[in-house]
Amino acid sequence: MTLHVTNTLTGEKEPFEPQDPENVLLYYCGLTVSDPPHLGHARSWVHVDVMHRWLEYLGYDVRHVENFTDVNEKIVARIGEDDLGESEGEVAETYIQRTIDDMRSLNLLRAEVYPRVSEHVPEIIDLVETLIEKDYAYESNGSVYFDVTSFEEYGKLSNQELDEIESQGDPDERTEKRNPADFALWKADGVDPDAIDEHSHEGVDHGETPPEGLTWDSPWGEGRPGWHIECSAMSMTHLGETLDLHVGGRDLVFPHHENEIAQSEAATDQQFANYWLHCELFQMDDEKMSSSLGNFVTVDEAIDRWGTNVMRTFLTAGSYNSKQLYADETISEAEERWDQLERAYEAAVDVLDSPQASSKVDDATLRDEIDDARAAFTTAMNDDFNTREAQSALLSVATAINRHLEAVDAEDSSDYRGLRRAVETLEELGDVLGLSFTGETTGSATLAGDVVELILDVREAERDAGNYDRADELRDELEALGIEVQDTDEGATYRLPSGE
């Protein structure tokens, strides 16, 4: 079966045919780095990661680009909060590092590149100039707006007629725009202080002089890029004028993705993306999980509590385009499913590495069940990346292993080749879902770090008590294990051996 995907642009499930039969150009609208990443972000990350993995499994070379939006009034509003940084760039760097750490903890494949808005301002300005030259955009009071009436297909992604679209942008833009639905490509001057107040965390007072964001010189004066133009410039810089797959959250269909299409296709006269895939929202307490609503669980909190494999089992329990609910019950179900998979895998490995495994026993039922599971997994993933059914196929492998081992207890021998095939299937197909059957990807590091910090606390207590010899012994013992300890004015720091 050929891979089929549900294309938001057409509203149909279509066979996936990349421009190059050997390569896929995939762009994902990444995070605005103004708050800690939460499970709503993680859900989209994991599903894009699974798409990436499955496309590679099918033999494609995947060029996956995912941006960081590091120029935004929400970031400016964080300046000075909780030692995040004293400039827009510093705050962005703080959250970018946290985001990358969370990505690694979720066992995500690395994208080819993670472009940042601040690195692509020249390309953004060039793109805006092109739109002005082609009469799709106009300058007004130092800002530049896209004229939505000039693009005949405006509204084709969100299925809206132009006269149905309400005003876009801030209310203070209305006097500058020809049409209320026109959107900003370039904004004159810096960040409006009112926007900083709007996006500041509750209880934060920036005083009489609110923080200022970055600005750049342009043909229209000092200013900042608009939100929508950023993704067009970044994606076309790294992937060219036409993408195969453009993925993002359902809440970005309008206006963000609609505006990306308009400005990109107006500039290039080429289709911007052939397939648009949108991840449904992640719900918590009947609302979407959101930083702005304050109803979220951060990625690091979730990983610390449940581990990578449980979280990936949970996040892939529903397909990318189905809504998912965060609740204790749904997490518990994911824990049970992962436990079932892990126990079956370990039981099979234990038998394979024992005299109980026989070279002559042939359990035809086991082998048929493994083949059926592989076929079901492939069918599910080719059906619009249906991770829910793919996960069910993996669980059927665990069930087949358990049935076989229960049956051979009395016979005191097992089908070595059948179990080997089952173990390989769990490893191979589990990897498509980002699951690791050879140990948690982050759990050991988290535990090791906790233990080291506990020992360093004991060492500090020994030093405070004047037991310097014992404190030195503890440090020596840590360093003998490959753990580098460095004493600083703020206290001891450490670095685990590579691989931890």
C-alpha positions in Angstrom: 0.0 0.0 0.0 1.3 3.5 -0.9 1.5 6.1 1.8 -1.6 8.3 1.8 -1.9 11.5 3.7 -4.9 13.8 4.6 -4.1 17.1 2.8 -5.7 20.1 4.5 -5.4 22.0 1.2 -7.7 19.7 -0.7 -9.6 18.1 2.3 -8.9 14.7 0.8 -6.8 11.7 1.7 -4.3 11.5 -1.2 -1.4 9.3 -2.3 1.8 10.9 -1.2 4.1 11.7 -4.2 7.1 13.9 -3.4 8.6 16.0 -6.2 11.7 13.8 -6.1 11.0 10.1 -5.8 14.0 9.7 -3.5 13.8 12.8 -1.3 11.2 14.5 0.9 11.2 18.2 1.8 9.5 18.5 5.2 9.0 21.8 7.1 7.5 22.1 10.5 6.4 25.4 12.1 8.4 25.3 15.3 8.1 26.9 18.7 8.0 30.6 19.6 10.5 30.4 22.4 8.8 32.5 25.1 7.8 29.8 27.6 8.9 26.3 28.6 7.8 23.6 26.1 4.7 21.7 27.3 3.1 18.4 26.2 1.0 20.2 23.6 4.2 21.0 21.8 5.6 17.6 22.5 2.6 15.9 20.9 3.2 17.7 17.6 7.0 17.1 17.9 6.5 13.4 18.4 4.1 13.0 15.5 6.4 15.0 13.1 9.3 12.8 14.4 7.2 9.7 13.6 6.5 11.0 10.1 10.2 11.6 9.6 11.0 8.1 10.8 8.4 6.4 8.7 9.4 8.3 5.5 13.0 7.1 6.1 11.7 3.6 6.8 10.1 3.8 3.3 13.5 4.6 1.8 13.2 8.4 1.4 16.0 10.8 2.3 14.2 13.3 4.5 15.3 16.9 4.7 13.5 18.0 7.8 13.6 21.7 8.7 12.1 23.1 11.9 12.4 26.7 12.9 12.7 28.6 16.2 10.8 31.9 16.3 13.2 34.0 18.4 11.8 37.4 17.5 8.4 38.0 19.1 6.7 40.4 21.6 6.1 37.4 23.9 9.8 36.9 24.2 10.4 40.6 24.9 7.8 40.4 27.7 10.0 37.9 29.4 13.0 40.1 29.7 14.2 40.3 33.3 11.8 37.6 34.5 13.3 34.8 36.6 16.9 35.5 35.4 15.9 34.5 31.8 18.0 37.3 30.3 18.3 41.0 29.9 17.6 41.1 26.1 15.3 39.5 23.6 18.2 37.5 22.3 19.2 36.2 25.7 15.7 35.2 26.6 15.4 33.4 23.3 18.7 31.6 23.8 17.6 30.4 27.3 14.4 28.9 25.9 16.0 27.5 22.8 18.4 25.5 25.0 15.6 24.3 27.1 13.6 23.3 24.0 16.6 21.4 22.5 17.1 19.6 25.8 13.4 18.6 25.8 13.7 17.4 22.2 16.6 15.2 23.1 14.7 13.8 26.2 11.8 12.8 23.9 14.2 10.8 21.6 13.4 13.0 18.6 15.5 12.7 15.5 17.5 15.8 14.8 16.2 18.0 12.0 18.6 18.9 9.2 18.6 22.5 10.6 16.8 24.6 13.1 16.7 28.1 11.5 16.0 31.2 13.6 14.2 34.3 12.6 17.0 36.6 13.8 19.4 34.8 11.4 17.2 35.4 8.4 16.2 39.0 8.4 18.1 39.8 5.1 16.1 37.0 3.4 12.9 38.4 5.0 13.6 41.9 3.7 14.4 40.5 0.2 11.1 38.6 0.1 9.1 41.7 1.2 10.8 43.8 -1.5 9.9 41.2 -4.1 6.2 41.4 -3.0 6.2 45.2 -3.2 7.8 45.1 -6.7 5.1 42.6 -7.8 2.3 44.8 -6.4 1.2 42.3 -3.8 2.3 44.5 -0.9 2.5 48.2 0.0 4.3 50.4 2.4 2.4 52.5 5.0 4.0 54.7 7.7 7.2 52.6 7.7 5.3 49.3 7.9 4.6 46.9 4.9 1.3 45.1 4.4 0.3 42.3 2.1 -2.7 43.2 0.0 -5.0 40.1 0.3 -7.2 41.3 -2.5 -4.3 41.0 -4.9 -4.0 37.2 -4.4 -6.9 35.6 -6.1 -6.7 32.3 -4.2 -6.5 33.9 -0.7 -8.5 31.7 1.6 -8.0 28.4 -0.2 -6.4 26.6 2.7 -8.9 27.6 5.4 -11.9 27.5 2.9 -12.9 31.1 3.5 -14.1 33.8 1.2 -12.3 37.1 1.4 -15.4 39.0 2.4 -15.9 36.6 5.3 -12.4 37.3 6.8 -12.2 39.7 9.7 -9.5 42.2 10.4 -6.0 40.8 11.0 -3.4 42.3 13.3 -3.5 44.9 16.0 -6.4 47.4 16.0 -3.9 50.3 15.7 -2.9 49.0 12.2 -6.4 49.6 10.7 -5.7 53.2 9.8 -2.6 52.1 7.9 -4.1 49.3 5.9 -6.1 49.4 2.7 -8.2 46.4 3.7 -8.8 45.2 7.3 -7.8 41.7 6.3 -4.3 42.8 5.0 -1.5 41.5 7.2 1.9 42.9 8.3 5.0 41.8 6.5 7.2 44.4 8.3 6.3 46.5 11.3 7.8 49.9 11.8 9.8 50.7 15.0 10.0 48.3 18.0 7.5 46.4 20.2 4.4 48.3 21.4 4.5 48.6 25.2 0.9 47.6 25.3 1.8 44.2 23.7 4.4 43.7 26.4 1.9 44.3 29.1 -0.5 41.9 27.4 2.0 39.1 27.3 3.7 39.6 30.6 3.2 36.9 33.3 0.7 37.7 36.0 2.3 39.8 38.7 5.2 41.0 36.6 5.7 44.8 36.5 8.3 46.1 34.1 8.0 49.6 35.5 7.9 52.9 33.6 10.4 51.8 31.0 9.2 48.5 29.5 11.9 46.3 27.8 12.7 46.8 24.1 12.9 44.2 21.4 15.4 44.0 18.6 15.0 46.1 15.5 16.7 46.1 12.1 17.3 48.7 9.4 15.2 48.2 6.2 14.3 50.1 3.0 11.2 51.3 5.0 13.0 52.3 8.1 13.9 50.7 11.4 11.5 47.8 12.3 10.8 44.1 12.9 9.5 41.3 10.6 5.9 40.2 10.7 5.2 36.7 12.0 3.9 35.1 8.8 6.7 36.2 6.5 9.3 34.6 8.8 8.4 31.0 8.0 8.2 31.6 4.3 11.7 33.1 4.3 13.2 30.4 6.5 11.6 27.4 4.7 12.5 28.7 1.2 16.0 29.5 2.3 16.7 25.9 3.3 14.2 23.8 1.2 13.5 25.9 -1.9 10.3 27.4 -3.3 8.1 24.3 -3.1 7.9 22.0 -0.1 6.6 18.4 -0.2 5.2 18.4 3.4 4.3 21.4 5.5 3.2 20.4 9.0 1.9 22.5 11.9 -0.8 22.7 14.6 -4.5 22.9 13.6 -4.7 26.3 15.2 -2.2 27.7 12.6 -4.4 27.0 9.5 -5.6 30.5 9.7 -4.1 33.0 9.6 -0.5 31.8 9.7 -0.5 29.1 7.1 -3.0 30.8 4.9 -0.8 33.9 4.9 2.3 31.8 4.2 0.7 30.4 1.1 -0.3 33.9 -0.2 3.0 35.6 0.3 5.1 32.7 -0.9 3.1 31.9 -4.0 2.8 35.6 -4.9 6.5 36.0 -4.7 7.5 32.8 -6.6 4.6 32.0 -8.8 5.1 28.4 -7.6 2.9 26.2 -5.3 4.4 26.7 -1.8 3.6 23.2 -0.4 2.0 20.2 -2.0 0.7 18.6 1.2 -0.4 20.4 4.3 -0.8 18.2 7.4 -2.2 19.6 10.7 -1.9 18.2 14.2 -5.0 18.4 16.3 -5.0 20.1 19.6 -4.0 18.6 22.9 -6.7 19.0 25.5 -6.5 19.4 29.3 -9.7 20.0 31.3 -11.8 20.5 28.2 -9.5 23.3 26.9 -6.5 23.1 24.6 -3.2 22.8 26.5 -1.7 26.3 26.2 1.0 28.4 27.8 -1.3 31.5 27.6 -4.1 29.7 29.4 -1.7 28.4 32.1 -3.1 24.8 31.9 0.0 22.8 30.9 2.4 20.1 32.0 6.0 20.9 30.9 8.0 18.3 28.9 10.7 18.0 31.5 8.1 17.4 34.3 6.5 14.7 32.3 9.8 13.0 31.4 11.0 13.1 35.0 7.8 11.5 36.2 7.1 8.9 33.5 10.1 8.5 31.3 10.6 8.8 27.5 9.0 5.5 26.5 5.8 6.0 28.5 5.4 9.5 27.1 5.9 8.4 23.5 3.5 5.5 24.0 1.0 8.0 25.4 1.5 10.6 22.7 1.3 8.1 19.8 -1.8 6.4 21.2 -3.8 8.8 19.1 -3.1 9.7 15.5 -1.7 13.2 14.7 -5.0 14.5 13.3 -7.2 13.2 16.2 -7.8 15.1 19.4 -6.1 13.8 22.5 -6.9 14.3 26.2 -4.4 14.6 29.0 -5.6 12.9 32.1 -4.4 10.5 34.8 -6.4 7.7 33.3 -4.9 8.1 29.8 -1.4 8.3 31.2 -2.0 5.1 33.2 -3.2 3.3 30.1 0.0 4.3 28.3 2.1 3.0 31.3 0.2 -0.3 31.1 0.8 -0.6 27.3 4.5 0.2 27.6 4.8 -2.3 30.5 3.2 -5.0 28.3 5.6 -4.3 25.4 8.7 -4.1 27.6 7.9 -7.2 29.6 7.2 -9.3 26.5 10.4 -8.0 24.9 12.5 -8.8 28.0 10.9 -12.3 28.4 11.7 -13.1 24.8 15.3 -11.9 25.1 15.8 -13.9 28.3 14.7 -17.1 26.5 16.7 -16.3 23.4 19.8 -16.1 25.6 19.1 -19.4 27.4 19.3 -23.1 26.6 15.5 -23.1 26.4 15.7 -21.7 22.8 15.6 -24.6 20.3 16.9 -24.5 16.8 14.3 -27.1 15.7 11.1 -25.9 17.4 8.8 -24.3 14.8 5.8 -22.4 16.2 3.9 -21.6 12.9 1.3 -19.6 14.8 4.0 -17.4 16.4 5.6 -16.7 13.0 2.3 -16.0 11.3 1.3 -13.6 14.1 4.5 -11.7 13.7 4.1 -11.5 9.9 0.5 -10.3 10.4 1.6 -7.7 12.9 4.2 -6.3 10.6 1.7 -6.1 7.8 -0.8 -4.4 10.0 1.8 -1.9 11.2 2.8 -1.1 7.6 -0.9 -0.7 6.6 -1.5 1.6 9.6 1.5 3.9 9.0 0.7 4.1 5.3 -2.8 5.1 6.2 -2.0 8.8 7.1 0.6 7.9 9.8 -2.1 6.1 11.9 0.0 5.6 15.0 -3.0 4.4 17.0 -3.3 1.3 14.9 0.4 0.9 14.5 0.7 0.8 18.3 -2.0 -1.9 18.4 0.1 -3.9 15.9 3.1 -3.7 18.2 1.0 -4.9 21.1 -0.1 -7.9 19.1 3.5 -8.9 18.9 3.8 -8.8 22.7 0.6 -10.9 22.9 2.1 -13.4 20.5 5.3 -13.6 22.5 3.4 -14.2 25.7 1.2 -16.9 24.2 4.2 -18.7 22.8 6.2 -18.6 26.1 3.2 -19.8 28.1 2.6 -22.7 25.7 6.2 -23.9 25.8 6.6 -23.9 29.6 5.5 -27.5 29.6 7.6 -28.4 26.6 10.7 -26.8 28.0 11.8 -25.4 24.6 10.9 -22.5 22.4 11.1 -21.4 18.8 14.4 -19.6 18.6 13.9 -18.2 15.1 10.3 -17.1 15.8 11.3 -15.3 19.0 14.2 -13.7 17.3 11.9 -12.4 14.6 9.5 -11.1 17.3 12.3 -9.3 19.1 13.6 -7.7 15.9 10.1 -6.7 15.0 9.6 -4.9 18.3 13.0 -3.1 17.9 12.5 -2.2 14.3 8.9 -1.1 14.3 9.2 0.3 17.9 11.9 2.6 16.6 9.5 4.1 14.1 7.4 5.2 17.0 10.6 6.3 18.8 10.4 3.6 21.4 13.6 2.1 22.9 13.6 -1.5 24.0 17.2 -1.4 25.1 16.7 1.0 28.0 15.1 4.5 28.6 16.8 7.2 26.5 16.8 9.6 29.4 15.9 7.8 32.6 19.4 6.6 33.4 20.9 10.1 32.9 18.2 11.6 35.1 18.8 9.0 37.9 22.6 9.4 37.6 22.3 13.1 37.9 20.1 12.9 40.9 22.6 10.5 42.6 25.6 12.7 41.8 23.8 15.8 43.2 23.0 13.9 46.4 26.6 12.9 46.8 27.7 16.5 46.2 25.3 17.6 48.9 26.9 15.1 51.3 30.3 16.4 50.2 29.3 20.0 50.9 28.0 19.0 54.4 31.3 17.3 55.1 33.2 20.4 54.1 30.9 22.6 56.3 31.7 20.3 59.2 35.4 20.6 58.6 35.8 17.0 57.3 37.9 18.1 54.3 39.6 14.7 53.8 36.3 13.0 53.5 35.0 15.6 51.1 38.1 15.1 49.0 37.6 11.4 49.0 34.0 11.8 47.7 35.2 14.0 44.9 38.0 11.4 44.0 35.5 8.6 44.0 33.2 10.5 41.6 36.1 11.3 39.3 37.2 7.7 39.4 33.8 7.0 37.8 34.4 9.5 35.1 32.3 12.3 36.6 34.1 15.6 36.4 33.6 17.9 39.4 34.4 21.6 39.3 34.1 23.8 42.4 32.9 27.4 41.6 31.8 30.4 43.7 28.2 29.3 43.2 28.9 25.7 44.3 30.1 22.5 42.8 29.2 21.6 39.2 29.7 18.3 37.4 29.7 16.6 34.1 28.6 13.0 33.5 30.6 10.8 31.2 29.6 10.9 27.6 26.7 8.6 26.9 25.0 9.2 30.4 
